[in-house]
Amino acid sequence: MEVKKITDSTINELEKSDKAIVKYYADWCGSCRLFAPKFKKMATDEQFNGIDFLEVNAEENPQLRSLAEVANLPYFALFKDGKFVSGLSTAKEEPLIKLMEN
């Protein structure tokens, strides 16, 4: 599965998902850019089948940002049935994997 971009106007994509991990980023964020290839690779990993991988430009989408109380970037939020479950700010794979195992 590939990473899909969503915006405040396409928020229904998040609501349709049983389980989703959302990456919040900004164009100026160096750590966000460095982590992007890892996130893309994780999206195609069979280990994470059943999880939708979404990304949001945090600066351009305040409604989506407020759903997960994003304070720092990159930020990853776990949603189940369109509802925010948990999130964390990290640029490392291991904490993100633990988040997705919830």
C-alpha positions in Angstrom: 0.0 0.0 0.0 1.3 3.5 -0.7 1.2 6.6 1.5 -1.8 8.7 0.7 -1.9 12.5 1.3 -5.0 13.9 3.0 -6.1 17.4 3.8 -8.7 19.1 5.8 -11.0 18.9 2.7 -10.4 15.1 2.4 -10.7 14.3 6.1 -13.3 11.6 5.3 -10.4 9.4 4.1 -9.3 9.2 7.7 -12.9 8.5 8.9 -13.2 5.5 6.4 -10.1 3.8 7.8 -10.3 1.0 10.3 -6.8 1.6 11.4 -4.5 4.4 10.2 -1.1 5.9 11.0 -0.9 9.5 10.1 2.4 11.3 9.6 2.3 15.0 10.2 5.1 17.0 8.5 6.1 20.4 7.3 8.1 21.3 4.2 10.8 23.0 6.3 11.2 20.1 8.7 14.5 18.3 8.0 13.7 15.3 10.2 10.4 14.9 8.4 12.2 14.8 5.0 14.8 12.3 6.3 12.1 10.0 7.7 9.9 10.1 4.6 11.6 7.2 2.7 11.3 5.0 5.9 7.6 5.8 6.2 7.1 5.0 2.5 8.9 1.6 3.0 6.9 0.8 6.1 3.7 1.4 4.1 4.6 -1.5 1.7 5.8 -3.9 4.5 3.6 -6.9 4.9 4.1 -6.6 8.7 1.8 -3.6 8.6 -1.0 -5.0 6.3 -4.4 -3.6 7.4 -3.0 -0.2 8.4 -3.6 2.7 6.2 -0.6 5.0 5.9 -1.6 8.7 5.5 0.4 12.0 5.6 -0.7 15.5 6.4 1.1 18.8 5.9 0.6 20.1 9.4 1.0 23.8 8.5 -1.7 23.7 5.8 -4.3 21.5 7.6 -5.1 22.9 11.0 -8.3 20.8 11.4 -6.4 17.5 11.0 -3.6 18.8 13.2 -5.9 19.6 16.0 -7.4 16.1 15.9 -4.2 14.7 17.2 -2.9 17.6 19.2 0.3 17.9 17.2 2.9 20.0 18.9 6.2 18.8 17.3 7.2 17.4 13.9 7.5 14.8 12.7 4.5 13.6 14.5 2.7 10.2 14.1 -0.8 9.6 15.2 -2.7 6.3 15.4 -6.4 6.4 14.5 -8.9 3.6 14.8 -12.3 3.9 13.1 -11.5 7.6 12.5 -10.8 8.4 16.2 -7.5 9.5 17.6 -6.0 6.8 19.8 -2.4 7.9 20.5 0.5 9.8 19.0 4.1 10.6 19.4 6.8 12.9 18.0 9.8 10.9 16.7 12.2 10.4 13.9 13.0 6.8 14.8 11.3 3.6 13.5 11.1 1.6 16.7 8.8 3.9 18.7 6.6 4.2 15.6 6.4 0.4 15.2 5.4 0.1 18.9 2.7 2.7 18.3 1.3 0.8 15.3 1.1 -2.4 17.4 -1.6 -0.9 19.6 
